[in-house]
Amino acid sequence: MDNNKDFKPYIPADKIVPEFTVTSVLVGCLLAIVFGAANAYLGLLVGMTVSASIPAAVISMGIIRIVLRRDSILENNMVQTIGSAGESLAAGAIFTLPALFLWAEEGKIDFPSILTIFLIALFGGILGVCFMVPLRQALIVEEHGSLPFPEGTACAEVLLAGEQGGSKAGSVFKGLGIAAVYKFIADGFGFFPSEIGYAFKGYAGSQIGIQVLPSLAGVGFICGPKISSYMLAGGTLSWFVLMPAIALFGGDATIFPATDPISSMAPGDLWGSYIKYIGAGAVAAGGVISLIKTFPLIIRTFKQAMKSMSKKHANSNVLRTQEDLPMPLLLGMILAIVVLIWLIPTFPVSPIGALIIVIFGFFFASVSSRMVGLIGSSNNPVSGMAIATLIIATLLLKVTGSDGTTGMVGAIAIGGVICIVAAIAGDTSQDLKTGFIVGATPKKQQIGEMLGVVVSAAAIGFVLYLLNEAWGYGTDKIPAAQATMMKLLVEGIMDANLPWALILIGVCVAIVAEILQVPVMPFAVGMYLPFSLSAGIMAGGAVRFIVEKIKGNDKEKKERADRGVLFTSGLIAGEGIMGIVLAVLAVAGVDSAIKLPFALPQIASLIIFILLLAYLYRVCMKKEK
């Protein structure tokens, strides 16, 4: 696989095997909804999502091989293609659209309709696929030896090791079941607290704590000890340096944007009144820094994309593994979306404005497709692209007369489309890379990706409404860090009422982190989130650190990590699904009825969480038979 000329796919181009079947479509659509909902919950909780391609692939292998007694690698590949679209669309949606709910709670606008959310998600998802298709030949085929596409290649390896599919699928389902039961006992029955903490009386403004949740341990394990430690460092700066400093020097003063004296504020109040603005500034600066650092890559990719667009890709007389959706169809879909964006009131833009949205979309889709090929989907600065789009879109709308709440809603809608475009384009490129290695038909994968987008877009509005109705965005339950930051940026440009001093403090902290060569985005997100979240993530990262440090050759270490990734993917999905179930119970008003009249002390929560981490370690170290 290191040389494109010598490369041959696992399934030869002249061989026809089951691929786009009823089974693969139904299972893929189901997983798109499930992983989309689970990742929406996770992203709103911790400010990041995880790739669903590998868990979708192993679940598919478990169903098709074990349950249906059938073996088709291309069917499994189609399932992960459709299923992973839900995760990517959710990632783009949750970074922006909850801002609309926050404004509605403040009484500034009406709550967004399900149709509005569906159209924003649908337009962004379809454009993301359409923009990536012309780049497939250049990025996936011609640069096969130079662009690694980490998640896409890893997913292909899992599919190629299909004879182990049953046991691998078992790891995912085991994690899913454990996390679902754990979450229900902790937050459903209230048998033990899922968050523990202690405020230091002699060090006013500070508070240590940890959220003992399976999903956080899973995120930490998948991200690894380095990223987890950067998040913990950001949280340490906020909760043990900045907040105590505010408490020490603020005294009895009442400082905007707070309305109460600082001396009367608990650590959580200090975080809500001051730290979230500093963290927002750091996150915004981190996004901009990421774009600046990749600017040469952006220019090179854009030139390559324009060159690819100028070529004619005929779909006749070509091998099955070279078939793409025809360019006339793609251009027709793009033109239709441009017209709809112009005509639909949700997007208060002129025809030129709608065209600008599409141009920005293609630009960032090109960037996203190449960047995930180099650094992987987890490190793709989607939020940075959304920040840049939001700033430009908000200024453009304000200059053209679309100001006030109309302009703010329009800016978030535009930013939401672009954010989803970038996320889906990156996911599509990873999926097409997987398909290229295993010998899938690109055209069928592209259709599958669009199908996953449609199904996920239809579901995401209900998920967003459910979570907001249950707990409310911007709360401890679901902080919605990225969307809150987007909301603050748009408000600041439109109304000029932001506490810019706090924002600039965050910007300067991000610049210092960059000078010290600390990855800015995880550090900034750690600054913004409650310390207890970062501590829970660090616990999972610590297990990964121990697993990787134990003696063994490279193959053994990789196998340990792979077992852990599959199990923790199940943990994340299981808690996300149970989180949705608990949200349904909360909305129905029966959540209090199932609460136990007692709860174990905090020390019991810590012991139970340590036992979960110990079991994760055991899963990693136990060799498969």
N, C-alpha and C positions, 0 to 999 in steps of 0.2 A: 504493500500500500504506500510505499514511499516514493514511487515513481509513476506518474500518470500514464505513460506510454505502455508500461508493463502491467498495469493494473487490470484485473478482470473481476467483475462482480461475482458474488457467490452463486446467484441464479443467472445463468447465461441469458443474453438478450433474446436469443431465438427460442427460449423455453417459456411456455405459458403455464403458470400455476395460479391457483386461487389467490385473489388479492382484494379486490373491491367487492366483498360478498355481503350478504344480509347479516351474517354473524359479525364480521368485522365492523360494519357500520353501526349495528345496534350496540355492541359492546363499547365501541369507540365513543359514540354519542353519550352513553351512560357515564363513562369515565370522564368525558369532557365536563359534564354537569357536576359530577362529584368532586373532581379535582379543582374545578373552577370555584365551587362554593368553599371548599376547604382552604384553598389558597387565598380567597378573598378574606376569610376570617383570619388566617395567619398574617397576611399582609397588613391588615388594619390593626392587628395586635402588635406586631414587632417591626413593621416598616419594610419588610422584605418578603419575597416569595421564593419557593424552590421549584426546580424543574420537575415536571411530572412524566417526562418521557420514559425513563427507566422503570419506575413503578408501574406505569401503564403497560409497558411491554411485558413485564414479568407476570402481572395479573392476567394479561391476555394469554400468555403461554400456559398459565395454570388452568384457565377456563377451556381453551381450545384443545390443549393436549390431554389434560386430565379428565375434564368433564365431558367434552365432546368426542374424545378419542380421535382427534384429527391433528395433523402436524403440517402447518404451513407458515413458513417464516414471513412470507409477504403479507399474509392476513394479520399476523402479530404486528408487523411494521405499520400496517394501515391503522390498527387500533391505537398504537402510540401516537401516530400522526394526528388522528382526530382528537384523541384524548388530551394531548398536550396543548392543543389550541385553547382549551378551557382555562388552563392555568395561566397562559400568556395573556389572554384577553382580560382575565380577572386582575392580573398584575397592572395592566395599563389603566383599567377602570378605577381601581381603588386608590391610585395615586392622585386622582383629580376629582371624580364625580361626588365623593362624600362632601366636598366643599358646598355643593348645592343644598345638601341636607342641613349643613351647619347654618347657612344663611336663612333657610326656611325656619329653623328653630329660633333664630333671632327675629323672625317676623319681617325680614326684608323682602322675601320672595315666597311664592307658593312652592310646595314640594314638587320636585320634578316628577313627571308622569312616567309610568313604566314604558310607554311608547318612546318618550324622549331618550331615556337611558338606552333602550333597545337600538334606536337609530344611531346614537353616538357610537355605541359599541360595534354595531354592524358595519357602519361606514368605515370606521378605523380598521376593523378586522379584514374586510374585503380589500381595502386599499393596501393594507400591509402585504397580503398575498399577491395582489396584482403587481405591486412594485418589485417584489422579490423575484418573480418568475423570469423576467428578462436577464436577471443577474446570475441565474443558475449555471449557465454554461461557463461564465467567466470565473465565478467564485468556487463552485462545487467541482467542476470537471477540470478546467484548465489549471487551477491552482490546488489540485488535490494533494500534491506533495508539500506545499508550503503553508496552507491554511489547515490547522489541525482539527478545528471544530470539536472541542473537547467532549461536550455532552452528546453530540451526534455520533462521534466515533465510539464513545463508551456504550451508547445504546446499541449500536451495531454489534459490538462485542458480546453484549448480553444476548442479543437475538441469535448470533452465531453459536453461542454456547447453549442452544435451545434444549439440549438433552438434560440440562440441569434446571430447566424451567420450573418443574414442579416444586423442588425444594426452595428455589429462589422465591417463587410466588408465595410459598408457605411463610417465608420470613416477613414479607410485606403484610400478609393477612394476620400474622401473629402480632406484629407491631400495631396494626390497626385495631385489633380486638382489645389488646392490653390498654392502649391509650383511650379508647372509647369507654371502657369500664372505669378506668382511673378517673377520667374527667367527670363521669356521671356521679361517681361516689364522692368526689371532692366538691364539685360545684353544683351537682344536682341534689344529692342527699345532704350535702354540707357536713359530711362525716369528719373531714379535717380541712383546715383552711388551705387554699391553694396559693396564698401569699402570706409570707411572714416578714416582720420587720421590727426594727427597734430604733427609736429616735434618741440620740445622745443629748442628755440634758446639759452636760457641761460643754457641749460643742453645738450651740444653737444653729439651727438651719440645716443640719445634716441628719441623714437617716440611712441606715443600712437595712437591706432586706433581700429577699429572693422569691421569685414566683416558681413554685415547685410543679411545673407543668411539663408533660411529656413532649409537647411540641417545641418548647424552648430547648430542651435537651437535644431534640432532633435537629433543630436549626443549627445549634452549636456544633454538633458532630459533623454535619454535612459541610458547614462553612469552614470548619477546622479551627485549631487553637489560635492561629494568627489573627484571623478576622474577628473571632470572638474576643480576643484580648484587646483589640483596637476599640471594639464597642464598649468593653468594660472600662477602658481608659477614659473614653469620652464621658461615660457615666460618672466615673470617679471625679473628673474635673468639675462636672456640674454639681454633684451632690455633696462633695467634700471640700471643694475650693470656692466655687462661685456663690453657692447658696449660703454657706457660713459667712462669706465676706459681705454679702448683702445684709444678712442678719446683724453682723457686727457693726457695720458702718451706718446702716439705715436707722437703727434705733426706733424711735417713735414716729419717724417721718412717714408721710403718706406720699408715695411716689408713683406717678403715672407709669403704666396703665392700671395699677392696683387702686382700690378705693378704701382699703383698710390700712392702719399703721403696720409697718413691717414687724414690730415687736409682737403683734398679736397673731401673726401668720404662722401656721404650721408648715413643715417642709413641703407638703403637697401644694399648699397655697403659693409658696415662693416659686415652686416649679411652674405652676399654671400662670402666674402673673408675670414672671420675668424670664425664667430659663427657656420656656418654649419659644420666645422671640429670639433669644441668643442662639438656640439650637436651629431655628429656622434660617437665620442668617448663615450659620455654618453649613447647613445642608445646601442652601442655594449657592453659596460660594463653592462648595465641593462640586456641585454639578457643573458650574461654569469652568472651574479649573480642569475638570475631566475633559470638557469640550476643547478647551484651549490646548491641552497637552496632545490631543488627538487631531488637531487641525490639519497637519500635513497629511495624515491618513484620510481625513475627511475629503480633502481636495482630490487626492489620488483616486479614492473610491468613486467620487462623483464623476470624475472624468471617465473612469472605466464604465460606470453605469450609463452615461450618455452614449459612449461608444457601443455598448451592448444594445441600447435602444435603437440605434441607427441600423442594426443588422436585421435582415429578414430571416425569421425562423420558420421555415416551411415544415409542416407536420406530415407531409406525404413522403413516402419512400425513405423513411428513417427507421432506425432500430427502435424497438419498444422502449429501451432504457434511455432513449434520447427524446422522447415525445414530451412536449410542453403544451399547455393551453395555448391556442392560437392568439397571436397578437391583436387581430381585429376584435376578438371577443374581449380581451383585456382592456383595450382602449375604449371600447363601447361601455364597459362597466365603469371605468374611471370617469368618462364623460357624463354618464347618468348620475353618478354620485356628486359631481361638480354642480350639476343642475339642481339636484335635490337639496344640497347644502345651501344653495342660493335661495331656493323657494321656501324652504321650511323655516318658520319663525324662530325655532330654537337657535339657529345660527344667524345673528343679525348682521349679515355681511352682503356686500354687493357681488355681482358676478366676478369682478376682479378679485375681491376678497376671497371668494370661494376658490378661484384659481390659485391664489397665493397659498391657501391651505394645502391644496394638492401638491404644489411645488415643494413646500416645506416637508410634506409627507414623503414625497419621493426622495428628497435630500436625506432625511433622517432614516428612511428605510434602507437606503444604500449604505449609510454609515453603520447602522445597526447590524446589517447582514454581514459586513466584513468584520466588525469588531467582535461579534460572537465567534467568528471563525478563528480569531486570534486569542481572545482572552476568556471565552465562554459566556454563556447567558447570564450567569450570576453576577458577573462584573460589568455587564452592559449598562452604561450610564443613561438609562431610559429617563429617569427623573430629571437629569441634567438637560436632556433634549426638551423635555416638557417645560422646564423652567425657562429656557431660552425662547421657546415658542410662546409661552404665556406672556412674557415681558413684551415681546414684539407685537403679539396679537392685541394685548390690552392697550398699548400705545396707539396702535393702528385704529382700533375701535374708538378710542377716546378722541383722536384727531378727526375722525370722520363723523363725529357726532353721536356715536353709540356709547354714551357714558352712563353713569349711574348703575342701577341694578341690571338694566338691560345689557349694558356693556360687560358687566362682571359675569353674568350668566353666559354670554356669548364667548367671552375669553376662556372660561372653564370648559365649555363645550368644544371649542377649537382645540384647546390644550389636551382634552380627553381624547379627541380623534387622533392627534399626532402621537400621543403617548401610546395608544393602542396600536397605531401603525408600526411604531418602532418595536414594540414588544412582539407583535405577530410576525413581522418581517424576520426578526432574529430567530424566533421559534421555527418558522418555515424553513429557513436556511439550515438549521440543525437537523430538522426532519428529512430534508432532501439529501443531506449528507449521509444520514443513516441509510436512506433508500438507495443512494448511489453505491454504497459499499455492499449492500445485500442483494442488489439487482432488482429494485422496485421500478415501477413505471412512474416517472415524474408527473405526468398529466393526471394520473389517478390519485397520486398523493396530493396534488394541488387542489383537486376537487374535494378530497377528504378534508384538507385543511379548511376550505371554505365551509364545508358542512359543519365542522367543529365550531367554526366562528358563529354560524347562524344559531346553532343549538345553544351555545354558551351565551350569546348576546340575548337570546330570549329568556334565559334563566337569571342573568346577573342582576337585573333590575329587582326581581323578587328577593334575591339574596341581600342586596343592599338595603331594601326596605325592611326586611326582617331583622337584620342586625341593628339598624337604627331604632326600630320600634322596641326592640328588646333592651338595649343598653344605652343607645345614644352615642353618636360619634364625638370624639374629643374627651371621652371619659376614661377612667382608669381601665375599664373593661376592654375598650377598643379606642386607643388614643388617635388612630388615623393620622399619624405623624406627617406623612407626605402631603396628604390632602389639606390638612390644616395649614401647612406651610404655603401651599399653592394659594389657598384662600387669603392668607395674610399678604402675599405679594400682590395679588390682584387688587385687594382693598387699598393697599398702600399707594399703588399707581393711580387708581381711580379717585380716591378720596383724600390722599395725602394725610392720613391720620395714624400712620404707624409710628411706634416708638423707635425711630431710626437709630438712636444711640445703642439700643440693645441689639438691633439687627447688625449694626456695624461691629459691635464687639464680637459677635459670632463670626462675621466675615474675617476679622483679623485673626481670630483663633484658628480658623481654617487655613489661612495663609501661613501661620506659624507651623501648623501641622504639616503642610506641604513642604515648607523649608526643611523641616526635620525628617522629611521623607516618610512620614506616616500616611497611610492611605486615608484620604480625607473623608470619603463618604461613610465608611463604617464608623469612623471616629465621630463624625458629626451626628449620625443617627444615634449613636450611643449617648451623646450630649443631650439630645432631644428626649429620648425615651426615659421612663422611670428607671432608676438604678436596678430595681428588682428584676426587670426584664433582662437587662444586660447580664446580671449575675446568673440567671437561669440558663441563658445561652452559653455563658462561659463554662458552666458545669458540663454541658455536652462537649464543648471544645476540649476540656481537660481530659475527658475519657478518650477522645480521639488522640490527644497527645500521648497518653499512657500506652494506648494500643500501638502507636507507631514507634514508640521508643523501645518496646520489648524486642529482644533479639530475634532475628529471623532474616531470611533472604528477602530480596525485593518482591518476589512472587508471593511469598507468605504474607508480607505486610500488606500488599495490594488486596489479597483475598480477605484478610481481616477487615480492612477498610470497606471493601465492597459489601461484605455481610452486614457491617454496621450501617452503611448507607441505605441498604434495602430495608432493614429493620426500622431505622429512624424515619425513612420515608413513610412507612406504615404508621409510626407514631404520630407524625404530622397530619396525615390524612385522617386517622382515627379521631384525634382530638378536634380537627376541623369539622368533621361530620357531626360529632357529638355536640360541638359548639352550636351548630345550626339547629340540632334537635332541641337543645336547651333554650335557644332563642325562640323556637316555636312554642315551647312550654311557657316561657316568660310572657310572650304576646297573648297566649291563651289565658293567662292569669292563674295557671295551676302550678307554677314553679314553687311558690311558698308552701303549697299543700304537701309536697314530697320532702320538704326539709325536715331533718331530724331535730328533735328538741335539744340535742346536745352536740358538741363537737370536740374532737380531740385537741389537746394543746398544741402550740406551735412546734414544739420539739418533736412531736409525733409526725407532723408534716415533713420535717427535715429528715427524719429516719426513713419514712416511706420513699421519699425522693432519692435518698442515697441507695436504697434497695433497688429502685428502678435503674439507677446508673450502674449499679453492680451487675444487674441482669443484662444491661446493654453491653457491658464489658465481656460478660460470659458469652453472649451471642457472637461477638467479634472473634473471640479466641477459640470457640468450639468449631473444630473442623467438620465439614460435611462428610457424610459416609459415602 
